[in-house]
């Protein structure tokens, strides 16, 4: 999804760190507000400050940032061809 968006918005490839952090935060919000309530899993998300910060930071730094850095690198190699 991020790779496709970066084709339409090149700023996502030029600035991968802030774009990746924002993407991770948006992904966290989508997962916990849309996907989890619609799933069959009996899940009640904890919005205690410590749990919220840990889950949000994990999505931002461990999911969003690597995806953005990979997309940036793939975008640059595709432009060089």
C-alpha positions as CSV (number, residue, x, y, z in Angstrom):
1,X,0.0,0.0,0.0
2,X,2.8,2.4,0.9
3,X,4.7,1.5,-2.2
4,X,1.7,2.3,-4.4
5,X,1.1,5.6,-2.6
6,X,4.7,6.6,-3.0
7,X,4.3,6.4,-6.8
8,X,1.6,9.0,-6.7
9,X,3.2,11.1,-4.0
10,X,7.0,11.2,-4.5
11,X,7.5,13.1,-1.3
12,X,7.0,9.8,0.5
13,X,10.1,8.4,-1.1
14,X,12.1,11.6,-0.6
15,X,11.3,11.9,3.1
16,X,11.0,8.2,4.2
17,X,11.5,8.7,7.9
18,X,8.7,11.1,8.7
19,X,6.4,9.4,6.1
20,X,7.1,6.0,7.7
21,X,6.4,7.2,11.2
22,X,3.1,8.7,10.1
23,X,2.3,5.6,8.1
24,X,2.9,3.4,11.2
25,X,0.7,5.6,13.3
26,X,-2.1,5.5,10.7
27,X,-1.7,1.7,10.4
28,X,-2.0,1.4,14.2
29,X,-5.2,3.5,14.2
30,X,-6.7,1.5,11.4
31,X,-5.9,-1.8,12.9
32,X,-7.3,-1.0,16.4
33,X,-10.3,1.0,15.3
34,X,-11.5,-0.9,12.2
35,X,-9.9,-4.3,11.8
36,X,-9.9,-5.6,15.4
37,X,-13.6,-4.7,16.1
38,X,-14.7,-6.3,12.9
39,X,-12.8,-9.5,13.5
40,X,-14.2,-12.5,15.4
41,X,-11.5,-12.3,18.0
42,X,-12.9,-11.3,21.4
43,X,-10.5,-8.4,21.9
44,X,-10.8,-5.3,24.0
45,X,-7.9,-2.9,23.2
46,X,-6.2,-1.4,26.2
47,X,-5.9,2.4,25.9
48,X,-3.9,2.8,29.1
49,X,-1.1,5.3,28.4
50,X,1.7,2.7,28.8
51,X,0.0,0.1,26.5
52,X,-1.0,2.8,24.0
53,X,2.5,4.2,23.8
54,X,4.1,0.8,23.5
55,X,1.8,-0.4,20.7
56,X,2.0,2.9,18.8
57,X,5.8,3.1,19.0
58,X,6.0,-0.5,17.8
59,X,3.9,0.2,14.8
60,X,5.7,3.4,14.0
61,X,9.3,2.2,14.4
62,X,9.0,-1.6,13.7
63,X,6.4,-1.6,10.9
64,X,6.0,1.9,9.3
65,X,9.6,3.0,9.2
66,X,11.1,-0.2,7.6
67,X,8.3,-0.2,5.0
68,X,9.0,3.4,4.1
69,X,12.8,2.9,3.9
70,X,12.4,-0.2,1.7
71,X,9.9,1.7,-0.6
72,X,12.3,4.6,-0.8
73,X,15.2,2.4,-1.8
74,X,13.1,0.4,-4.3
75,X,11.8,3.7,-5.8
76,X,15.3,5.0,-6.2
77,X,16.5,1.8,-7.9
78,X,13.5,1.9,-10.3
79,X,14.2,5.5,-11.2
80,X,17.9,4.6,-12.0
81,X,16.8,2.0,-14.6
